[in-house]
């Protein structure tokens, strides 16, 4: 977040009546997970092609999967955002970047290869290959047409049950931010705080701002984690799409 964004958030919170205490607490207040955090070494990447660490053209890096503790690289912001969002989708049980080298025969008869960005496995066992690209690049490279062509050729038979693609419309920065908060809340979940927040929602009637649900919490960080867990469970939802912040209007769906 840029400095001016921090300044704006600070001024908005002052206007909304938030109290600020800059004293350093005597003990950590960020999280108090019921289940101790697991700091195992991450498992190695298992894909067919490991992207280079640096590039002058696009956004690259790695993250560790929440479910399987395995390294997952990405080589664009759309891929990075998609990886975060996929991890919060309860239908998906396994995410494999760069999972398959798929051979196909081009229109001129030449045999070529393509490595698709993700292999997703759902709870039902259904497997979906997903290309994650910005819309402009998807159109410019003709990737959408290529995937349809490969599907018609039967190139995915025995590998996946479907093929799809995601762009920055699905893998937006706002959706990725929300997914990151959910992933953090899952790791820091405290059952006692979760029950307190859940009982509080039972008495909420009508729309409510996120910040109002933090009232009386000490420290508020633990209540915030519990609220994000409730968002993850679908018990608390924003009225509008976008990044969920303290000023967002929420609705209770118990």
N, C-alpha and C positions, 0 to 999 in steps of 0.2 A: 504494500500500500504506500502511495506517495505521501510525502510530508503534508501537502495541502489537504489530502483526504483525512489524515489524522486530525488536522486542525479543524476541519469541517465537522468530523464526528464529535470532537470535544465540544465545540460550540453548540451543536444540536443537543448533546446530552445535558449541557448546562441549561439550555432553554427549557428542556423537559424536566428539570428539577433534580437531576442526578447529583448525588453527593460524591465528591472525590476525596480520597484519603491517600496521600502519597507516602505514608509511613511504610517502612519495610516490615512485613509481619515476622513474627518469631518462628513460625513454622510454615511449610508449604501450603498454599491454599488452592493450587491449580486443579488438583484432582486427588481423590481418595478412593481408588478402585477397590471393590470388594475382592475381586480376584487379582492377585499380584501380577504385575506386568511381566511379560515374558521377553527376556532380552537374549534369546538364542541367536546364534549367527544365522543369517539368512541362507537359504538353500540356493545353489547356483542356478543361473538362467539355463533353460532347456530348449530354447528355440532353435530354428534352423539357421538363423542369421542374427548375429549380435551387432546392432548398430554402433557405429563409431561414437566415441564419447563427445567429440566436439565437431561442430559444423559452422561455417560462416553464414549459412543460409537459413537454418531453422533451429527450433527449440529442442534441446536434447537433455536426457538425464535418466535416472532410474528411481524406482520406488520398490518397496517390499510389500508383497500381497498380504492383506490382513488375514485371509483364511488359511493360506498354505505356507506363509513365511518364505516365499520364493521371490528372488529378484525379478523385476519386470522392467525392462528398458522402454523408453519411448523416444521418438525422433521428431515430434511436432507437438505443438500445444494441444491440438485436437486429440492426438493419441494420449497425451498425459491426462487431459480432462476426462476422456472416455474411460481410462483405466480406473480413475477415482469413482466415476459414476457406476461403472459395472460392478465394483465391489460392494456398493450399497443396494444393488438390485437383488432382492431375496430369491428371485427365480434362478439366478446364476450361481452355480456351485464351483465352477472352475474357469479360470481366465488364462489363456496361453498366448502370449505375444509371439509373432513370427513362427507359428507352429508348423506350417506345412509348406513344402516346395511343391507347387502344382504345375504339372506339365500340360501344355495345350499345343494344338497345331494352328498356326496363324492362317489367314486367308490365302497367303502365297505358298502354303504347304510347309513352311519352315517350322520346326519344333522349337518351342520357347518355354520358359519357366516364369512362374510368378509366385512370390511369397506374400500371402495376405497378412494383414496386420494382426488379427486376433482370431482365435478359436474359442468360442464360448460354449460351455456345457451347462445345460439347464437341469433342474432337479428331475425332470421327466426323462432325462437321458438324451434329449434332443440336442444336437450340435449345430452351431451356427457359425459360419465364417463371416467376419466383419472387416471391411475396409474403413479406416478412419482417415479422412482427408478433408481439407478445406474445400468448400463448394467450388471456388474458382479453379483449384487444382484438379478436382474431380472432373470438371467439364473440360479443362484445357488438355488433360492427358487422355481423355476418353476412357477413364477407368470404369465408369458405370457401364458403358457399352461393352467393355472387355469382359466384365464379370458376367453379364447376361450372355455373351457369346460363349464363354467357358461353361456356363450352366447348360446351355443348349447342347454343347458338345458332350455333356456328361462327365466333365473333368472332376466334379466334386463327388461322384458316386463312390460310396464306401468311405468317404472322408467326412462329409457333413450332410445334414438334412436340409440346410438352407444357406443362402448367402445374402448378405445385406451390406449396407454402408451407413456410416454416421458422419455428420459434418459439424461445423461450429454451431449450427442451430440447435442440435441435441447436446453436443459436448461444449456448452458455453462456459465462460468463466464463472458466471453466477451459479450454474448448476454444479460445477466442479467445487466451488467454495462450499456449498451446502453439503455435498458429498464428503468433502474433507472434514467438516464439522461432525458429521454422522460417524465417520470412521474413528475420529478421535473420541467421540462419546462412547462408542462401543468398547474401546480399550479401557476407558476410565470409568466405566459404569459402576455405580455404587447402588446396591439394592435398597438400602435404607432411604437414601435421598430420592431414589426413583419412586418409592412408595409414597413419600411425602408429597412429591410433585403430582403424582397420579391422584391422590386424595384431594389435592387443591383444585385440580381440573374438574372434579365432580361438582364443584360449587360455582363454576364459571358459567355465566349465562350470556350468550351473544358474543360478538367479536371482542377481542382483547388485544392490546399491544403486548408484544413479547416482553418489553421492559417491565410491564405491570406484574408479570408472573415471577419476576425476581424480587419483588418487594418483600422485605422482612427476612430474606435469606442471608445467613451469615456463616461462611462467606458466600457471596453470590455465585462464585465460580462453580461450586458443587451443584447448585440449583440449575445453572446453565447447562451443565453436562446432562443432568436428569431430563431437562426439557428437550434437549436434542435427541436423547434416547426415545422420548415419547413421539417426537417427530418421525424418527426412524420407524416406529411401530405404527404410524398412521393415526395416532390418537390426538395429535395436534398438527394442524396444517395451516399454511399461509393462505390468506384470501387471494393474493395475487402471485403470479409466478415471478421468479427472480431471486436475488440474494436475500436470505433471511437475516435481518439485523434487529437490533433492539427496538427500532421504531416500526417494525413490520406488524401488520394487523393479522392476528391468528384466529382460528376457530377451533373449537374443541369437538372431536368426533369420537367420543368413547363408545 
